[in-house]
Amino acid sequence: MSPKGLILGVSSKLRHAQIYDIMSPQGLILSQQENDYPGNSRGIEQEVRVFESDRKEEDMKIYCMSDIHGCLPEFEEALSLVEDYLKEPDTKLCLLGDYIHGGADSYGVLDKIMRLQDQYGTEKVIALMGNHEEHVLSGSATINQMTRTLEEEDDEGDEKYIYWIENLPRYYTEGNTIFVHAGIDEEAGDLWEWGTSDDIFVWKYPASTGRIEGIDMKVVAGHVGTAEIAGDPGFHGIYYDGESHYYIDGTVFESSCIPILMVDTDEDKYYEITEGGKRLVLPYDEEMEE
């Protein structure tokens, strides 16, 4: 656990000599290196269950969405394009945070995600921490309101949602991809898991573009609208910088759409999923030339 009691992250493969499998309260298997921080200040406090040194990595298709912001109809529309695939063994759904605040039904979005995890498991449906969830944990917001008044208290029944939020990891890795709400500390290179602070995972701004030196991985993130990153107010699709970053926050309030990115770890390719099927995501500059 981090000092705030939050699970830091989840890795799908072993990259260190001494890794333990640890079970979170939600049943999510975590991989963490023993004493991975000086003084073990972020050490996991839960029971060590299994030691593995030779876990095999499987080829996966990972469907990603981010920044749902209480917009349940748009979320359900996006899910309708991918949920059937979750019945297949080599697929996952990865949600990158900011499930609440803005739309009309933050509780409905949380309930939907929690039901999906109950149905398919937390290893199949991965939900990450966003900055709006962290607002709730800090006490500066409630689940339903972005700004808490002095007199306002959490609604009755919020305990189960807050417990769920407390146990959201801040990043997830699969194959050559890092999934995160906002970003990583790119100056840390291949030590990014240790060098990235809790805040950067969920609050990093502005969005980074270009090649990340020192690691051969791509970052998939939300948090900052792709219209802002592209400098194009009318663009709400998936933004690829042609190097190391894919951004998928389509600013649902303006676009009424939640972009879906599919990562194929076998091909190491990234596709946009639409009603018409899938298409390879090209760098933004090339997208604009077509």
C-alpha positions as CSV (number, residue, x, y, z in Angstrom):
1,M,0.0,0.0,0.0
2,S,1.1,3.6,-0.6
3,P,1.1,6.0,2.4
4,K,-2.5,6.9,1.4
5,G,-3.5,3.2,1.6
6,L,-3.7,2.9,-2.2
7,I,-2.5,0.0,-4.3
8,L,0.3,1.5,-6.5
9,G,0.2,-0.6,-9.6
10,V,-0.2,-3.9,-11.3
11,S,2.2,-5.6,-13.7
12,S,1.3,-8.5,-16.0
13,K,4.8,-9.8,-16.3
14,L,7.9,-10.2,-14.1
15,R,10.8,-7.8,-14.8
16,H,12.6,-8.2,-11.5
17,A,14.4,-11.0,-9.7
18,Q,12.2,-11.1,-6.6
19,I,8.5,-10.7,-7.2
20,Y,5.7,-11.7,-5.0
21,D,2.0,-12.2,-5.9
22,I,-0.2,-10.4,-3.5
23,M,-4.0,-10.4,-3.2
24,S,-5.8,-7.1,-2.7
25,P,-9.1,-6.8,-0.8
26,Q,-10.8,-6.8,-4.3
27,G,-9.2,-10.1,-5.3
28,L,-6.8,-8.4,-7.7
29,I,-3.4,-10.2,-8.1
30,L,-0.6,-7.7,-7.8
31,S,3.1,-8.1,-8.7
32,Q,5.4,-6.1,-6.4
33,Q,9.1,-6.3,-5.7
34,E,10.0,-6.9,-2.1
35,N,11.2,-3.7,-0.5
36,D,10.9,-1.8,-3.8
37,Y,11.2,1.6,-2.2
38,P,13.8,3.0,0.2
39,G,12.5,2.2,3.7
40,N,9.7,0.3,2.1
41,S,7.5,3.4,2.4
42,R,5.1,2.1,-0.2
43,G,5.4,-1.5,0.9
44,I,2.4,-3.7,0.5
45,E,0.8,-4.5,3.8
46,Q,-1.3,-7.5,2.7
47,E,-0.4,-11.2,3.0
48,V,2.1,-12.7,0.6
49,R,0.4,-15.7,-0.9
50,V,2.5,-17.1,-3.8
51,F,6.0,-16.8,-5.1
52,E,6.5,-17.3,-8.8
53,S,9.6,-16.9,-10.9
54,D,8.5,-18.1,-14.3
55,R,5.0,-16.8,-15.0
56,K,4.3,-16.9,-18.8
57,E,2.9,-13.9,-20.5
58,E,-0.1,-14.4,-22.8
59,D,-1.0,-12.6,-25.9
60,M,-3.9,-10.3,-25.1
61,K,-6.3,-7.9,-26.7
62,I,-7.0,-5.1,-24.2
63,Y,-9.9,-2.7,-24.8
64,C,-9.4,0.7,-23.2
65,M,-11.6,3.6,-22.2
66,S,-11.0,6.7,-20.0
67,D,-12.7,9.8,-18.6
68,I,-16.3,8.6,-18.5
69,H,-17.2,11.3,-16.0
70,G,-20.7,10.1,-15.0
71,C,-21.9,9.8,-18.6
72,L,-23.6,6.4,-18.3
73,P,-25.4,6.3,-21.7
74,E,-22.2,7.1,-23.5
75,F,-20.3,4.5,-21.5
76,E,-22.9,1.8,-22.2
77,E,-22.8,2.6,-25.9
78,A,-19.0,2.2,-25.9
79,L,-19.3,-1.1,-23.9
80,S,-21.8,-2.5,-26.4
81,L,-19.0,-2.6,-28.9
82,V,-16.6,-4.6,-26.8
83,E,-18.4,-6.4,-24.0
84,D,-19.0,-9.6,-26.1
85,Y,-15.3,-9.9,-26.5
86,L,-14.8,-10.2,-22.8
87,K,-16.3,-13.7,-23.0
88,E,-13.1,-14.7,-24.9
89,P,-10.1,-15.9,-22.9
90,D,-7.5,-13.6,-24.3
91,T,-9.2,-10.2,-23.8
92,K,-9.4,-7.6,-21.1
93,L,-11.1,-4.3,-20.4
94,C,-8.9,-1.5,-18.9
95,L,-10.6,1.6,-17.7
96,L,-8.2,4.5,-17.0
97,G,-10.0,6.5,-14.3
98,D,-12.2,9.6,-13.9
99,Y,-15.5,7.6,-13.7
100,I,-17.3,10.4,-11.8
101,H,-18.2,14.1,-11.9
102,G,-19.8,16.0,-14.8
103,G,-22.4,13.7,-16.1
104,A,-25.8,12.9,-14.6
105,D,-25.0,9.4,-13.2
106,S,-21.7,8.9,-11.4
107,Y,-23.2,6.2,-9.2
108,G,-24.6,4.4,-12.3
109,V,-21.1,4.4,-13.9
110,L,-19.5,3.0,-10.7
111,D,-22.2,0.4,-10.4
112,K,-21.7,-0.7,-14.0
113,I,-17.9,-1.1,-13.5
114,M,-18.4,-3.0,-10.3
115,R,-20.9,-5.3,-11.8
116,L,-18.5,-6.0,-14.7
117,Q,-15.8,-6.9,-12.3
118,D,-18.2,-9.2,-10.4
119,Q,-19.1,-10.9,-13.6
120,Y,-15.7,-11.2,-15.3
121,G,-13.3,-10.7,-12.4
122,T,-10.8,-8.0,-11.5
123,E,-8.1,-9.5,-13.6
124,K,-10.3,-9.3,-16.6
125,V,-11.9,-5.9,-16.0
126,I,-9.2,-3.5,-14.7
127,A,-10.2,-0.2,-13.3
128,L,-7.4,2.4,-12.5
129,M,-7.4,5.4,-10.3
130,G,-8.1,8.9,-11.7
131,N,-7.7,12.3,-10.2
132,H,-11.5,12.7,-9.7
133,E,-11.5,9.5,-7.6
134,E,-8.6,10.9,-5.6
135,H,-10.6,14.0,-5.0
136,V,-13.2,11.8,-3.2
137,L,-10.5,10.1,-1.1
138,S,-9.0,13.5,-0.1
139,G,-12.4,14.7,1.1
140,S,-12.5,17.6,-1.2
141,A,-15.4,16.1,-3.2
142,T,-18.2,13.6,-2.9
143,I,-19.0,10.9,-5.5
144,N,-21.8,13.0,-6.8
145,Q,-20.4,16.5,-6.4
146,M,-17.0,17.8,-7.5
147,T,-17.0,20.5,-4.8
148,R,-17.9,19.6,-1.3
149,T,-19.5,22.3,0.9
150,L,-18.6,22.6,4.6
151,E,-22.0,21.2,5.5
152,E,-22.1,18.4,2.9
153,E,-21.5,14.8,4.0
154,D,-21.1,11.6,2.0
155,D,-24.4,10.1,1.0
156,E,-25.5,7.0,2.9
157,G,-24.3,4.0,1.1
158,D,-21.1,5.6,-0.2
159,E,-18.9,3.4,1.9
160,K,-18.8,0.6,-0.6
161,Y,-17.8,3.0,-3.4
162,I,-15.1,4.6,-1.3
163,Y,-13.7,1.2,-0.3
164,W,-13.6,0.3,-4.0
165,I,-11.9,3.5,-5.0
166,E,-9.3,3.1,-2.2
167,N,-8.2,-0.2,-3.8
168,L,-7.8,1.1,-7.4
169,P,-4.3,0.7,-8.7
170,R,-2.6,3.7,-10.3
171,Y,-1.2,1.9,-13.4
172,Y,-1.3,-1.4,-15.2
173,T,1.2,-3.0,-17.6
174,E,0.6,-5.6,-20.3
175,G,3.2,-6.5,-23.0
176,N,4.9,-3.3,-24.0
177,T,2.2,-1.0,-22.8
178,I,1.8,1.1,-19.7
179,F,-1.9,2.0,-18.9
180,V,-2.3,5.0,-16.6
181,H,-4.7,7.8,-16.0
182,A,-2.4,10.8,-16.6
183,G,1.2,9.6,-17.2
184,I,4.5,8.6,-15.7
185,D,7.8,10.3,-14.8
186,E,9.5,9.9,-18.1
187,E,12.8,11.2,-16.9
188,A,13.1,8.1,-14.7
189,G,13.5,5.9,-17.8
190,D,13.3,2.2,-17.0
191,L,12.9,3.0,-13.3
192,W,9.6,4.7,-14.0
193,E,7.7,2.4,-11.6
194,W,9.8,3.6,-8.7
195,G,10.5,7.1,-9.9
196,T,6.9,8.1,-10.6
197,S,5.1,9.7,-7.6
198,D,1.5,8.9,-6.8
199,D,0.5,12.4,-7.9
200,I,2.0,12.1,-11.4
201,F,0.2,8.9,-12.1
202,V,-3.2,10.7,-11.8
203,W,-2.4,14.4,-12.1
204,K,0.4,14.8,-14.6
205,Y,-0.1,17.9,-16.7
206,P,0.6,18.9,-19.5
207,A,0.5,15.7,-21.5
208,S,3.9,14.5,-22.6
209,T,4.6,13.7,-26.3
210,G,7.5,12.3,-28.2
211,R,9.8,9.4,-27.6
212,I,10.4,8.3,-24.0
213,E,14.1,7.6,-23.6
214,G,15.2,4.6,-21.7
215,I,12.2,2.4,-22.1
216,D,10.8,0.5,-25.1
217,M,7.1,0.8,-24.1
218,K,4.1,2.9,-25.1
219,V,2.0,4.9,-22.6
220,V,-1.8,4.8,-23.0
221,A,-3.4,7.6,-20.9
222,G,-6.5,9.8,-20.5
223,H,-6.8,12.9,-18.3
224,V,-6.1,15.6,-20.9
225,G,-8.6,15.9,-23.8
226,T,-7.2,14.9,-27.2
227,A,-8.6,18.2,-28.6
228,E,-6.2,20.1,-26.3
229,I,-3.2,17.8,-27.1
230,A,-3.8,18.1,-30.8
231,G,-4.5,21.8,-30.6
232,D,-7.7,21.2,-32.6
233,P,-11.0,22.0,-30.8
234,G,-12.9,19.7,-33.2
235,F,-10.8,16.6,-32.7
236,H,-12.0,14.1,-30.1
237,G,-10.5,10.9,-31.4
238,I,-7.5,8.9,-30.2
239,Y,-4.3,10.9,-30.4
240,Y,-1.1,9.1,-31.2
241,D,2.1,11.2,-31.3
242,G,3.9,8.7,-33.6
243,E,6.4,7.8,-30.8
244,S,5.5,6.7,-27.3
245,H,2.0,8.0,-26.4
246,Y,-1.6,7.2,-27.1
247,Y,-4.2,9.5,-25.5
248,I,-7.9,8.5,-25.4
249,D,-9.8,11.2,-23.4
250,G,-12.4,12.3,-26.0
251,T,-14.0,15.0,-23.8
252,V,-17.3,13.2,-23.6
253,F,-19.2,16.4,-22.5
254,E,-18.4,17.9,-25.9
255,S,-18.2,14.9,-28.2
256,S,-20.9,12.6,-26.6
257,C,-18.5,9.8,-27.4
258,I,-16.0,7.7,-25.4
259,P,-13.2,6.5,-27.7
260,I,-12.1,2.9,-27.5
261,L,-8.5,1.8,-28.1
262,M,-7.7,-1.9,-28.5
263,V,-4.1,-2.9,-27.8
264,D,-3.1,-6.2,-29.5
265,T,0.0,-7.4,-27.5
266,D,0.7,-10.2,-30.0
267,E,1.0,-7.8,-33.0
268,D,2.1,-4.9,-30.7
269,K,-0.4,-2.7,-32.6
270,Y,-3.1,-0.2,-31.5
271,Y,-6.5,0.0,-33.0
272,E,-9.5,2.3,-32.7
273,I,-12.8,0.4,-32.2
274,T,-15.9,1.8,-33.8
275,E,-19.3,0.5,-35.0
276,G,-17.6,-0.1,-38.3
277,G,-15.0,-2.4,-36.9
278,K,-11.4,-1.7,-36.0
279,R,-8.8,0.4,-37.7
280,L,-5.1,1.0,-37.0
281,V,-4.4,4.3,-35.2
282,L,-2.0,6.4,-37.2
283,P,0.0,9.4,-35.9
284,Y,-2.2,12.5,-35.6
285,D,-0.4,14.3,-38.4
286,E,-1.0,11.4,-40.7
287,E,-4.6,11.1,-39.7
288,M,-5.1,14.7,-40.7
289,E,-3.5,14.1,-44.1
290,E,-6.1,11.4,-45.0
